[in-house]
C-alpha cells in the first residue's frame, strides 16, 4: 500500500521562500519565550547586564496581561531604542568571539521576539541624554518619542502572546505562572547578592502586594552570599549549610551545601550556577547527587547552592536559545571538583547534625492544640515563688507534720529516692566492649556530645552538655562508626576480585560497548574487570568477591543506564558499600543492649572523632541535641 508523503505536493515542486521579519520573530519567540517566566528572565538579565543595582518586577495575572521591569541601570539613548528591537542587535558582544562571553545575554533575540508576540513599550534614559520611548505591537514598530524618566529603563510587556493566540492555550493557571516567575527571580537573586530585587503582583490594579523582596547586600563574597541564600531559601538552610570553596585547574567552586540530615523529599532545593548564570545541567546535578549518595537514601535529596567560576572559554553557553544549558570543555574536571569538594566539606563537619532535628523533636514534645470538640483551653499556672516551692517540697517529704516549721535537711524533697532509683551514670569497672579514650572522665560536659548520664529503653543514651542535653541512638551511631571503619579498610586494602572460571560474554550495541569500556579502569578499582571481546561484545572476567554470585550482564546494563542518566556510574561502588552497610548493621551494638557508663562515654568520644557520624547509613540522625533554653521553654520557665 502506497502512502503519500504529506510534505510533498503532487501538483508541483515545493517552493523555497524567504520568510518576512514578523514571521521570523514569532518563530524565534517560540524558542526564547516559552511562558511569562521566560520573558521575565530575559528582561531581568538585561537589567543586570546594564549594571542595575535595584530591579522591580510588576506582574499581573501571572504575567499574561502585564510584565513591567524597572531598573536603575545605564539606560539607552533615543538612537539605541530602534536598534535594540532589531534581531541580533546587542551591546554584549561584537561577534568576533562567541566563547569569551561575560554577560547574561548576547544573542540579541529577546526584545524583538517579545515585541513580535506581545505589546512592548521601552522607556529609557542614558546619562547625558533625554529620555525616550518606543512601542512595538505584534512586530509593528512605532516612531521614537520623548518621555519622562529620571534614569534607567522601564520595559513594559502587556498582552503576551496576543499575536499568537494558539500559544495562550498552553499557559497554565495564573498561580502556576506566578510561581514560575518567582522561581526565576529567586535564582537570579541568588546569583547576584549585590543587586536588590522586588517582585510585586499588581493583578486588579493599585499598588499590588510584594511577593518577594531581597535587598542588595555588601561585604565579603561569602557573607553576602550566605545572607542572600538565607533570605531566599530560609533561615534553616543558612543554619545548616556548609561553606564550599575549592579550585582545580582554573575552575573554582564555591557556595553552600546543607548537611545530610537537612535533606529534602525532592530535588527542589538544588541550585547550580556557572559564571553566575543559573543552569540546569544533568552532569552537574549527577555530581551533586554522587557526592551525597553514601549519606542519603534514594528517596532523599541534598540541598545546595553551588557556583562554578571559570574562564568563559572553558564553557560553551551558546547551546540553547534559553541559555539554561552549558557544555564544559572538560566535564570530568567540573564533576570531580564538585564531588571532592563536597565530600571534603562533609568530612570536616564531623558529627554535626542539622538544627532541624532538634526543632522537630521539640515540636513533638509540645502539647497538642485544643481539639474541635470545644474543650476548654488549659492554661499553666503562674510560676510560684521560691518560698512557695520550698514549702511544697517540704510537704512532699516523708514524716512531714504541720507542726514542723522546717524539715530536717536529709528529708528535703525526693532525696530518699536518689540511692535506689536514680538513672545517673556511676563509675564502674571498665568493660571489654569499647576502649575508653581520654575525655570520658567526669567533667566531659564541655565536649561537643557531653558526658553520658544514663540510658533509657536500652537504646537511647542521655548525655549532658554545658548548655543542654544530647539523646543518642546507640545502634544507629555505632552502625555508622563500624561502617566508616569498614570503608577505610576497603580503601586501604582494595576490593578483592573473584575471577570467573568462564568469562561471561555480554552483547551490546557498538556505542554502548565503547562507552562502558572507557570506564573500565575505574570499574576495575571496585573489582569489576571487563575487556573488549570483539565487535560489539565485551567479556566480564572478574566481579567483586564480596557480592557473591553476580548477574554480570544485568550489572553491565545497569551501569550503562546510569552512564546515560548521570554521565558517571557509581553502581558497583554503591553495591559494595550497601554490603558494608549491612555488615556494619549486624556488627554494631544492638537495640536492647545495656551499656555501662564508660562504654557510653567511649561511644560519644568516638562519634566526635569520626566524620559523618551525625547520620546513620540511611541519612537519619544518630543524635538529637536540645539546648537548655529550649527545654525550659517546654516547661514554661522562660
Secondary structure, DSSP 8 states (H G I E B T S, - for coil): -----TTS-SSS--------HHHHHHHHHHHH-SSHHHHHHHHHHHHHHTT-SEEEEEEEGGGTSEEEEEE-S----HHHHHHHTSTT--SS--SS-SS---SS--SS-HHHHHHHHSEEEEEEE-TTS--EEEEEETTEE---EE---SSEEEEEEESTTTTSHHHHTT---HHHHHHHHHHHHHHHHHH-TTSEEEEEE-TTSSS-EEEEEE----SSHHHHHHHHHHHHH-HHHHHTEEEEEEEETTEEEEEEEE-TTS-BSSS-SEEEEETTEEE--HHHHHHHHHHHTTTS-TT-B--EEEEEEE-GGGEE-TTSTT----EETTHHHHHHHHHHHHHHHHHHTTT---HHHHHHHHHHHS-----TT------------HHHHHHHHHHTSTT--TT-SS--GGGSTTGGGHHHH----------SSS---TT-STTGGGSTT-EEEEEETTTEEEEEETTEEEEEEHHHHHHHHHHHHHHHHHHHH---EEEEEEEEEEE--HHHHHHHHTTHHHHHTTT-EEEEEETTEEEEEEEEGGG-S--HHHHHHHHHHHHHHHSS--HHHHHHHHHHHHHHHHHS--TT----HHHHHHHHHHHHHSTTTTB-TTS-BSEEEEEHHHHHHHTT--
